[in-house]
């Protein structure tokens, strides 16, 4: 795993160096308006309040690496550690200037370490895909003072199915979210969300997950059309799950914060985002293997159809 991380780090440095060449070549004068590609959140959990214009397709490939080797609230009980690699492909298409549809297929790769009588293993497969839409009663792009998005998403039970797979997965669930985005030309952009996710069924291992409430935020400062930096956070709270109708007493609250940056290539309508997030709040009702830090990478492109 250490060798793999070294390889990812080297690759990120090479890509960053190539992108930096584009940054240094950018015109030093301030643009009158912010580049539409500038300042998007890097963390896959943050959406904001905007939508893509009518007839435009946005694709974004998100990669998240989480090494869950830090046991919190141990109390001598211990917990199984693991390494997670999550891939999400976000597809957003503007049906009108105020409404877009969203489809998010995903894939997760889990390397689980040995624990008690359990041997180390690896499980991998698709996530529960998401499908939904976002309506914006206010859109800054259309002349409103800010963008306000209202989203509703259904998660489809396409995930890994079986007793060896993550508990509570492979079920129907829904999510609702309100998001706000605001741009102060030509350098400042903020995105903020408040939402919930609610499973409707019992999933793998007889586990029924509970309501998750989350708020997220992002601020980015745009140096020029090719480069911006930001600070982003996610704050999430989950009620305890149930296994075969019995309270698992595993509720939690966690908050991650970290710096991010975007390298934009307006000529090709593409950008690359990189972020590192560290925990500032971790409260778990039972011993839990938590990740510190989280590494997020986003590669996006806008297609005009």
JORA-V105997 format. One record per residue. N is the residue number from 0. RES is the residue in one small letter. OMEGA is omega in whole degrees, 0 to 359 (999 if undefined). Layout:
BEGIN
n: {N	N}
res: {RES	RES}
omega: {OMEGA	OMEGA}
END
This chain:
BEGIN
n: {0	1	2	3	4	5	6	7	8	9	10	11	12	13	14	15	16	17	18	19	20	21	22	23	24	25	26	27	28	29	30	31	32	33	34	35	36	37	38	39	40	41	42	43	44	45	46	47	48	49	50	51	52	53	54	55	56	57	58	59	60	61	62	63	64	65	66	67	68	69	70	71	72	73	74	75	76	77	78	79	80	81	82	83	84	85	86	87	88	89	90	91	92	93	94	95	96	97	98	99	100	101	102	103	104	105	106	107	108	109	110	111	112	113	114	115	116	117	118	119	120	121	122	123	124	125	126	127	128	129	130	131	132	133	134	135	136	137	138	139	140	141	142	143	144	145	146	147	148	149	150	151	152	153	154	155	156	157	158	159	160	161	162	163	164	165	166	167	168	169	170	171	172	173	174	175	176	177	178	179	180	181	182	183	184	185	186	187	188	189	190	191	192	193	194	195	196	197	198	199	200	201	202	203	204	205	206	207	208	209	210	211	212	213	214	215	216	217	218	219	220	221	222	223	224	225	226	227	228	229	230	231	232	233	234	235	236	237	238	239	240	241	242	243	244	245	246	247	248	249	250	251	252	253	254	255	256	257	258	259	260	261	262	263	264	265	266	267	268	269	270	271	272	273	274	275	276	277	278	279	280	281	282	283	284	285	286	287	288	289	290	291	292	293	294	295	296	297	298	299	300	301	302	303	304}
res: {x	x	x	x	x	x	x	x	x	x	x	x	x	x	x	x	x	x	x	x	x	x	x	x	x	x	x	x	x	x	x	x	x	x	x	x	x	x	x	x	x	x	x	x	x	x	x	x	x	x	x	x	x	x	x	x	x	x	x	x	x	x	x	x	x	x	x	x	x	x	x	x	x	x	x	x	x	x	x	x	x	x	x	x	x	x	x	x	x	x	x	x	x	x	x	x	x	x	x	x	x	x	x	x	x	x	x	x	x	x	x	x	x	x	x	x	x	x	x	x	x	x	x	x	x	x	x	x	x	x	x	x	x	x	x	x	x	x	x	x	x	x	x	x	x	x	x	x	x	x	x	x	x	x	x	x	x	x	x	x	x	x	x	x	x	x	x	x	x	x	x	x	x	x	x	x	x	x	x	x	x	x	x	x	x	x	x	x	x	x	x	x	x	x	x	x	x	x	x	x	x	x	x	x	x	x	x	x	x	x	x	x	x	x	x	x	x	x	x	x	x	x	x	x	x	x	x	x	x	x	x	x	x	x	x	x	x	x	x	x	x	x	x	x	x	x	x	x	x	x	x	x	x	x	x	x	x	x	x	x	x	x	x	x	x	x	x	x	x	x	x	x	x	x	x	x	x	x	x	x	x	x	x	x	x	x	x	x	x	x	x	x	x	x	x	x	x	x	x	x	x	x	x	x	x}
omega: {178	179	179	179	178	180	178	182	179	179	180	179	180	180	180	179	178	179	181	177	176	181	184	181	184	177	184	181	179	176	179	177	180	174	181	179	188	169	179	176	177	181	184	182	186	181	184	187	184	172	177	181	179	177	181	177	175	176	179	177	180	173	179	177	183	179	184	182	181	184	182	181	188	181	178	183	182	178	181	179	184	174	184	172	185	178	178	175	180	178	182	182	181	175	172	179	180	180	177	173	187	175	185	168	182	179	180	181	183	172	184	180	179	181	183	181	181	179	176	179	179	175	184	178	182	172	170	183	180	176	181	182	179	176	180	175	175	180	179	180	181	174	177	183	177	178	178	182	177	188	173	186	172	175	186	182	177	186	181	186	178	185	180	184	186	184	174	182	179	180	170	174	178	177	177	186	169	183	179	173	180	178	170	186	353	194	191	178	174	174	182	179	168	183	177	173	185	173	181	185	171	185	183	177	178	184	173	179	184	183	174	176	184	169	184	180	182	170	178	175	186	178	179	184	184	188	173	176	183	173	185	178	169	177	188	177	179	172	183	177	174	173	183	177	182	180	180	178	182	176	182	169	179	179	178	181	178	178	178	175	177	172	186	176	184	181	181	180	182	172	176	178	179	179	176	186	180	181	173	174	174	178	180	181	178	177	186	173	186	183	177	356	170	178	182	176	179	174	186	176	177	181	174	184	999}
END
